[in-house]
């Protein structure tokens, strides 16, 4: 059952810190990153522009959350950072009819980052 959850300024500071931590752990340095604390239709989200290499991470002020683990600000941050990690692959997949090699290149980028984290 969904629970209403609120995220205050302290939660937002933790979210920013957690996003930066996970970006560092995963070696994601090529994006210009911004943060916003505003009411959105999800607990958190990331807006990605793969071509411009920009990402805006948002944490809502209040949301109904159905997945218990997503009550954790750190878990929300990791979830959104993983969206950014996969963002280039998703963008490349949308261009697949034009250039299949882009998908393979980004797939290997993700694999190599995960290997660095796992080892």
Backbone bond lengths (Angstrom), bond angles and torsions (degrees), N, CA, C in turn:
res aa  C-N    CA-C-N  psi(-1)  N-CA   C-N-CA  omega(-1)  CA-C   N-CA-C  phi
1 X - - - 1.454 - - 1.537 109.14 -
2 X 1.330 117.57 135.16 1.471 120.42 -179.52 1.526 112.33 -64.05
3 X 1.328 114.81 142.60 1.455 121.41 175.71 1.518 109.07 -119.13
4 X 1.339 117.21 138.54 1.451 121.06 176.43 1.527 108.12 -76.92
5 X 1.315 115.75 127.14 1.455 122.03 -179.33 1.520 109.10 -126.64
6 X 1.330 116.16 136.55 1.462 121.75 178.40 1.524 109.37 -109.91
7 X 1.327 115.84 145.38 1.455 122.58 177.62 1.522 108.62 -123.85
8 X 1.342 116.28 114.40 1.462 121.15 -177.35 1.535 110.73 -94.42
9 X 1.336 116.41 -172.32 1.472 121.96 -177.71 1.529 111.55 -61.05
10 X 1.324 116.98 -36.62 1.470 120.49 177.78 1.525 110.35 -64.45
11 X 1.336 116.58 -42.84 1.466 121.16 177.05 1.532 110.31 -61.72
12 X 1.336 116.67 -39.92 1.456 120.47 -179.65 1.528 110.66 -64.18
13 X 1.327 117.70 -42.51 1.474 120.37 177.31 1.532 110.12 -60.70
14 X 1.335 116.90 -41.12 1.462 120.98 177.46 1.532 110.49 -65.04
15 X 1.327 117.20 -40.00 1.463 122.19 178.47 1.528 110.17 -60.30
16 X 1.332 116.81 -48.40 1.467 121.27 179.25 1.527 109.86 -59.37
17 X 1.314 116.24 -47.28 1.466 121.30 179.63 1.525 111.23 -61.14
18 X 1.326 116.98 -42.82 1.468 121.27 -179.34 1.523 111.51 -67.65
19 X 1.326 116.91 -42.02 1.466 119.66 177.47 1.530 109.29 -59.37
20 X 1.340 116.81 -47.44 1.470 120.00 179.84 1.520 111.46 -61.24
21 X 1.345 116.83 -38.97 1.464 121.05 178.07 1.521 110.47 -60.43
22 X 1.336 117.19 -49.62 1.460 120.57 -177.21 1.522 111.50 -69.45
23 X 1.328 117.96 -34.62 1.471 119.89 175.35 1.527 109.42 -60.54
24 X 1.318 116.65 -42.39 1.458 121.67 179.49 1.530 111.47 -66.61
25 X 1.318 117.34 -46.78 1.466 121.38 -179.81 1.523 111.01 -59.42
26 X 1.331 116.66 -40.77 1.467 121.01 -177.99 1.528 112.77 -87.48
27 X 1.326 117.08 -1.63 1.461 120.38 176.69 1.514 114.36 70.37
28 X 1.317 116.76 28.54 1.467 120.62 179.66 1.526 107.68 -89.46
29 X 1.322 115.95 99.32 1.464 121.18 -175.93 1.522 112.75 -120.99
30 X 1.317 116.63 -6.97 1.467 120.18 -172.80 1.529 114.12 -84.55
31 X 1.331 117.52 -3.88 1.469 121.02 -178.38 1.527 111.36 -103.59
32 X 1.326 115.83 140.57 1.462 122.30 169.31 1.529 105.19 -83.96
33 X 1.342 116.80 118.45 1.462 121.78 -170.21 1.522 110.66 -111.52
34 X 1.335 115.37 140.07 1.460 122.47 175.80 1.533 107.51 -131.44
35 X 1.327 115.61 162.23 1.471 121.19 -177.16 1.528 109.71 -133.22
36 X 1.353 115.54 142.75 1.464 121.00 176.84 1.527 109.39 -139.23
37 X 1.336 114.99 140.73 1.468 122.06 175.25 1.518 105.94 -114.41
38 X 1.319 116.07 100.63 1.461 121.23 -175.35 1.518 109.61 -152.93
39 X 1.299 115.65 161.49 1.456 120.22 -179.96 1.524 109.50 -70.79
40 X 1.334 115.85 122.82 1.460 122.13 176.45 1.528 107.88 -132.45
41 X 1.313 117.16 176.21 1.466 121.32 -176.42 1.523 113.59 -89.78
42 X 1.320 117.02 19.82 1.471 123.06 177.18 1.516 107.05 -147.90
43 X 1.318 116.55 169.85 1.466 119.05 177.41 1.525 109.99 -67.13
44 X 1.326 116.16 -41.60 1.460 121.98 178.78 1.522 107.94 -153.55
45 X 1.324 115.41 160.85 1.458 120.14 177.01 1.512 109.12 -159.46
46 X 1.318 115.38 161.98 1.462 121.08 172.76 1.526 107.42 -130.07
47 X 1.308 115.19 132.10 1.465 122.38 176.23 1.521 106.41 -102.73
48 X 1.321 116.51 120.59 1.458 122.01 -172.37 1.522 110.70 -115.66
49 X 1.328 115.86 134.25 1.463 121.97 169.16 1.528 105.54 -118.55
50 X 1.332 116.50 97.40 1.467 121.59 -175.15 1.519 112.68 -65.42
51 X 1.313 117.06 -32.56 1.459 119.31 -179.49 1.525 111.52 -74.00
52 X 1.329 117.66 -41.81 1.467 121.68 179.48 1.525 111.87 -83.10
53 X 1.337 116.14 -11.68 1.470 122.53 -177.34 1.532 111.34 58.49
54 X 1.346 115.27 50.13 1.458 121.43 175.23 1.523 109.02 -124.38
55 X 1.333 114.73 151.59 1.461 120.65 177.82 1.523 108.56 -146.35
56 X 1.327 115.76 134.91 1.456 121.56 176.25 1.527 107.27 -117.14
57 X 1.332 115.41 115.67 1.458 122.01 177.81 1.518 108.45 -93.75
58 X 1.330 115.66 129.41 1.464 120.96 179.89 1.524 110.14 -121.13
59 X 1.333 114.38 140.50 1.460 121.95 170.34 1.515 106.13 -119.31
60 X 1.326 116.62 130.04 1.455 119.83 -178.53 1.527 110.33 -73.80
61 X 1.313 115.34 169.48 1.467 120.19 174.83 1.521 110.78 -90.51
62 X 1.344 116.06 -30.25 1.468 120.12 179.85 1.527 108.42 -157.85
63 X 1.342 115.54 136.43 1.462 119.46 -179.91 1.516 110.60 -154.66
64 X 1.328 115.41 154.96 1.456 121.51 170.16 1.515 106.88 -86.78
65 X 1.324 116.61 124.26 1.461 120.99 -177.58 1.523 108.31 -117.25
66 X 1.341 115.36 127.39 1.460 120.34 -177.96 1.524 112.38 -98.30
67 X 1.326 117.81 -24.91 1.464 121.45 -179.57 1.522 108.42 -95.74
68 X 1.330 116.95 114.29 1.465 122.67 -174.04 1.529 112.94 -52.95
69 X 1.336 117.94 -42.60 1.467 120.87 -177.07 1.521 112.17 -64.70
70 X 1.326 117.86 -21.22 1.463 120.49 -179.08 1.523 112.54 -81.32
71 X 1.340 118.08 4.11 1.458 120.75 172.81 1.524 110.13 -73.48
72 X 1.331 117.46 -22.18 1.458 122.83 -179.85 1.526 109.83 -77.15
73 X 1.325 116.29 126.49 1.462 120.52 179.45 1.526 109.91 -62.43
74 X 1.330 117.77 -39.45 1.460 120.72 179.10 1.522 111.37 -63.32
75 X 1.320 117.58 -40.04 1.464 120.97 178.27 1.523 110.92 -67.12
76 X 1.328 117.11 -39.57 1.470 119.99 174.99 1.523 110.30 -59.86
77 X 1.335 116.23 -44.07 1.464 120.74 -179.82 1.531 110.35 -61.47
78 X 1.330 117.03 -48.21 1.461 120.52 179.38 1.525 110.78 -59.79
79 X 1.315 116.96 -43.90 1.469 121.40 179.69 1.531 110.59 -55.87
80 X 1.328 116.52 -47.09 1.467 120.19 -178.41 1.525 111.71 -70.68
81 X 1.332 118.32 -35.59 1.465 120.99 176.45 1.530 110.00 -64.26
82 X 1.322 117.21 -38.11 1.462 119.80 177.01 1.527 111.37 -66.35
83 X 1.339 117.34 -32.43 1.473 119.38 171.94 1.522 109.83 -61.49
84 X 1.331 116.82 -41.57 1.464 119.83 178.48 1.525 110.17 -65.53
85 X 1.329 117.00 -42.01 1.459 121.11 177.96 1.530 110.54 -56.13
86 X 1.315 116.54 -41.56 1.463 121.34 -178.15 1.532 112.87 -88.08
87 X 1.329 116.27 -7.02 1.468 120.48 -174.98 1.510 114.41 -58.30
88 X 1.343 117.03 -43.78 1.465 119.15 179.16 1.523 111.09 -64.80
89 X 1.333 116.39 -37.63 1.460 119.82 178.05 1.532 110.17 -64.53
90 X 1.311 116.35 -42.26 1.465 120.79 177.90 1.529 110.61 -62.64
91 X 1.340 115.39 -44.33 1.467 119.83 178.03 1.527 110.10 -61.78
92 X 1.341 116.16 -44.50 1.461 120.21 -179.69 1.525 111.25 -62.46
93 X 1.325 116.54 -39.45 1.463 120.29 179.17 1.525 111.19 -60.99
94 X 1.330 116.19 -33.91 1.468 119.27 178.54 1.527 111.39 -68.92
95 X 1.326 116.74 -19.15 1.466 122.28 179.22 1.528 111.80 -102.08
96 X 1.329 117.89 9.79 1.466 122.93 -169.77 1.523 113.61 -56.59
97 X 1.294 118.49 -34.86 1.456 120.36 -179.31 1.525 110.65 -63.69
98 X 1.331 115.35 -27.54 1.459 119.61 -178.64 1.523 112.16 -87.78
99 X 1.365 117.04 -43.95 1.461 119.91 -171.63 1.532 111.04 -147.25
100 X 1.309 117.20 94.45 1.468 121.21 179.25 1.528 112.67 -66.20
101 X 1.329 118.08 -28.08 1.457 120.69 -177.67 1.522 112.15 -65.76
102 X 1.321 118.83 -24.09 1.468 121.97 177.09 1.526 109.95 -62.49
103 X 1.314 116.63 -42.98 1.462 121.15 -179.18 1.529 110.31 -62.39
104 X 1.303 116.46 -45.96 1.465 120.44 -179.59 1.531 110.06 -63.02
105 X 1.293 117.78 -41.48 1.463 121.95 179.22 1.522 111.39 -61.14
106 X 1.311 117.30 -46.82 1.465 121.00 -179.79 1.530 111.78 -70.90
107 X 1.310 117.02 -33.11 1.459 119.84 175.53 1.531 109.75 -60.10
108 X 1.312 117.14 -44.58 1.463 120.55 179.18 1.528 111.80 -67.74
109 X 1.305 117.24 -32.93 1.469 120.38 176.15 1.528 109.78 -60.85
110 X 1.328 117.07 -46.21 1.471 121.62 179.55 1.528 110.07 -64.24
111 X 1.308 116.94 -45.07 1.471 120.74 -179.99 1.527 110.39 -59.81
112 X 1.312 117.09 -45.82 1.463 120.52 -178.71 1.525 112.12 -64.68
113 X 1.318 117.94 -38.29 1.464 120.61 177.03 1.536 110.22 -64.86
114 X 1.319 116.74 -43.59 1.467 119.83 -179.18 1.522 111.12 -65.75
115 X 1.321 117.23 -36.81 1.459 120.27 177.08 1.521 110.16 -61.83
116 X 1.335 117.68 -42.59 1.476 120.72 178.42 1.532 111.41 -61.58
117 X 1.326 117.07 -36.24 1.456 120.80 -179.42 1.533 110.54 -75.07
118 X 1.302 116.67 -41.83 1.466 120.94 -175.94 1.524 112.03 -72.55
119 X 1.315 118.16 -36.43 1.491 121.08 -176.85 1.488 112.57 -79.91
